[in-house]
Amino acid sequence: MASAGETQTVSEYIVHHLTNLTYGKLPAGFERYDGSIVGEGGAWTMAHGGAEVSAMGFNAIHVDSMMWSIGLGIVFCWLFRSVAKKAESGVPSGMVNAFEMIVGFVDDTVRDTFHGHNKLVAPLALTVFVWVFLMNLMDLIPVDLIPHTLMLLGVEYQKIVPSTDPNITMGMAVGVFILMLYYSIKVKGFGFVKELTLNPFNHWIFIPVNLFMEVVGLLAKPFSLGLRLFGNMYAGEMIFILIAALFSAGIAWMVPAGLLQIGWAIFHILIITLQAFIFMVLTIVYLSMAHEDH
């Protein structure tokens, strides 16, 4: 995809698709893409290219990831609220039946995995599963459809799959991690400190070793939770982009590229569902571990 009157190499095409719509503060003295110099005090603006994104550093937000993730969260709430209002006694049908199957599936998973007593876990598991699934589902939309349409309206960059952004996946993982710490302290009290310092070696002389191993294991949970989802979805999106790039290789590649696109999309349905399920199950498992008071 290129701007009017411009052409892109395959490398530029890929980089363009993997660049977020970023808003942030450019430092004073920075030379922008058009040759202008940022004045004293810096400037809050939309980034144009990777160099400007890097220059913004921490003072930046991925506008597209935030808007799509929040929007899909609103869609999730609206859908389930609409179906809940239609639910009634008797044999369900249509969408009500489908949503009841999803709720029943998540409820059974929580009952089999979570061994504590907490009314938050089941609703949280349902929210995580459906929300992550909807974010992953955006990967099945043709890679050029929405970005190209928005580009005609003046929006230069657009990544529509929030789960390919580590800021989104790690943000969700950190949220789960905070809940883990909260319930570990609430349920175990001082026992949580003993768990960190006296496991696996139950002797005071091994406290530094135990503390190091337990803290590393504790911190590994949110990283594995967030980066697993990001890595799988990013790789899937990259394959879609590479297949889409084949269409520019000539007429001879049209049919093979189309078949590859359809085949990968069908296979990807399994991936997006599996990744949502894994994120949900690990969330339940981690919260269950936080409730285990030895």
Buried (B, 14 or more C-beta within 10 A) or exposed (E): EEEEEEEBEEEEBBBBBBBBBBBBBBEEEBEBEEEEEBEEEBBEBEBBBEEBBEBBEEEBBBBBBBBBBEEBBEEBEEBBEEBEEEEEEEEBEEEBEEBEEBBEEBEEBBEEBBEBEBEEBBEBBBBBBBBBBBBBBBBBBEBBEBBEEBBEEEBBBBBBBBBBBBBBBBBBBBBBBEBBEEBBBEBBEEBBEBBBBBBEEEEEEBEEEBBEBBEEEBEEBBEEBBBBBBBBBBEBBBBBBBBBBBBEEEEEBEEEBEEBBEEBBEEBEEBBBEBBBBBBBBBBEBBBBBBEEE
